[in-house]
């Protein structure tokens, strides 16, 4: 997901200030920085909502080493525009939704418990959670931990999963826009003041 | 004038972060028999430009690590043997590198007790750590590159060390002690004064104290193995209030240039004894040429 901050799309006042500043790039840099700060703030708010099932947080949006908030940054910048990107295909999929099918295995292992959810991202389940047994029932195929007569179903195995779109995880651009512009105006004023 | 008429930005698909790619692409895969503690002694220039891992002598394995990390940063898709394409992720990184390590016969353990631990290059914890750290370093460099631009410095000239999200955070007193040491060694009296008067770990983004705080010698997080503390933005007015900037002054925007200078200087400032040790360690993989570290191209195995 990327956001283009264009010199041609800012307010006339800001355009005038950018023309006055001999080098307009710092003003775009300021706008890009405010945008990045606001997106990260938004992602942290998403993370703070917690897991819908009450499972421990996977830190998808923020707070973990591979969270989406770590991948928000500058994709490109010129004197005309700056592109800030949430450079994470997982986030893009979360927003748009869609069907996921297994690529590297025969089935997708969907966690059924908090313990199973914690096993994600650690290589194949055969190695991350050795000893799980494949069990087929009328309800479907499962990976389970079997201890004597006790069976704990940890994953259900599926051929595909369709996620619904979550546009609500996108930051509110109408709310962020004025903050970005205010930051750009302030930066422009500081630059112009320094020139006089 | 309606505020939503000039939204100032248009929405599009995700794009790679330019500087994160640059950080990964700047690295040359090398094999080394050195251990972690010895690798930490290497000058910053080499640590920033070489792709290595403790006791992994196989260049081919390091090349595989480099290729997968670069592929993910560039948002490329992997061509699978079954003809399908898939995105790179942490789980597939661990699987693929374990498979390569097995195929290449690469071992880093010294005894059976090391199997499955961080000493074992085939273990999930070790490969997970490599993935997490490399991603964090590349993304950290990307963010720092934006943060120290002139425009960003005008609005947010300083950082504050953020809160820990670890289950068992390190004592704050340890960070205070480390920060005091970092302020003194970098000569940042203003940051030291701010710590004493407010109890806050704050400094200008261009302060050398951030690099001095880091175990890895770079001014972005993570600052130590396993550290979850991030850097929070401190705006101009707050930076003035904290005494980090004089009122009315424009913050210097020397950040990235200053960091690059320090990377270069890390080779010029080593003493003769260290230089000899370093040349011995680099034997076969690179050399010190004047004040530059030249990494040789990986040989075909």
Interface residues (C-beta under 8 A of the other chain):
Chain A: X1 X2 X3 X4 X5 X6 X9 X10 X11 X25 X26 X27 X28 X29 X30 X31 X32 X33 X34 X35 X36 X37 X59 X63 X64 X65 X66 X70 X71 X72 X73 X74 X75 X76 X83 X84 X85 X86 X87 X88 X89 X90 X91 X92 X103 X104 X120 X121 X122 X123 X124 X127 X128 X173 X174 X177 X178 X180 X181 X183 X184 X186 X187 X190 X191 X194
Chain B: X1 X3 X4 X6 X7 X8 X9 X10 X11 X12 X13 X14 X15 X16 X17 X18 X19 X20 X75 X80 X82 X84 X85 X86 X87 X89 X90 X91 X92 X94 X95 X98 X124 X127 X128 X131 X132 X135 X136 X139 X142 X143 X145 X146 X147 X149 X150 X151 X152 X154 X155 X156 X165 X222 X228 X233 X250
